[in-house]
């Protein structure tokens, strides 16, 4: 491939991943919790019921489809799976806008989880890992800005749409916007060979070789714990601010937007560091930021301190999802990247599903979010401990 063609392909790959993550993670994953308190108030559901949609859908979809999606990506490439995922995720939000029963709520959340598996981080991580080698951390950081931009915009967009159209129509409009934003670039992008599997990178013979290595389980455990911590915080944050602290909708939208704005800084900073520091060190830094910022976010007594805590937590959140595929590529190579990340992301999905529901259940029973937030801090610390036992990778030039 000529240098100009390589640059064009890399540019389109980054743009495609940016827009897909903007929609499927930024809008859907971080947008849906904005509407949780409306379900509680209008339909009389509990916090546990509202957060259980995300939990049950990921617990069902992840184990059933996560590894299978990884196999499809390795065999057929990420583009086709991504196109299907974008359409499914958009349909899920449109359906959630009209739901009035728990059965339909769960059904459309299942579609949302399936769209996330097919069109979210997994195919985009593989796409970028194949296009990039030395600059992989920077490319992943730029693409993952889509999550931060989408997540920062969606509370403000959702609030404006809710004020103008009502919360149900706002959900439907967000679903249509997701498809319009992400589908065209995914349709146009092309897939190279595994250009990143060059000298100096391990290329494991089979998935069984990976599964025999303790490093795989340490990586999976560490990522599960940290993803559970950030997911548990994000899925309950608006419920906590709205129903426990009585905060106004506009102010809550500002706080949620600041979290995702901070994540923009985190993605760029951690991507830059990952190309210069050992990735294990970067991963430890991210997990410790998450552990330290959750108590600040929960206990901030003033509006200013809450804004500051939101930004710090956002920096940790921004680096969290992005560092996992970089570490996996360094440890296990690219040829089996889809299958490795299919397993890891399935495990992460279980943690991301269970932790928010566990925190909400603790709140319903104890009458306070305090014990639940302590559980999330413990998860983040446990993730850092697991990462501490990973083998140290080399330093990038």
Secondary structure, DSSP 4 states (H G I P E B T S, - for coil): --HHHHHHHHHHHHHHHHHHHIIIIIIIIHHHGGGHHHHHHHH---HHHHHHHHHHHHHHHHHHHHHHHHHHHHHH-HHHHHHHHHHHHHHHHHHHTT--SHHHHHHHHHHHHHHHHHHSHHHHHHHHHHH-STTHHHHHHHHHHHHHHHHHHHHHHHHHHHHHH-HHHHHHHHHHHHHHHHHHHHHH------TT--TTS---S-HHHHHTSHHHHHHHHHHHHHHHHHHHHHHHHHHIIIIIS---HHHHHHHHHHHHHHHHHHHHHHHHHHTTS-HHHHHHHHHHHHHHHHHHHHH--SHHHHHHHHHHHHHHHHHHHHHHHHHHHHHH-STTHHHHHHHHHHHHHHHHHHHHHHHHHHHHHHS-SHHHHHHHHHHHHHHHHHHHTSPP-PPP-
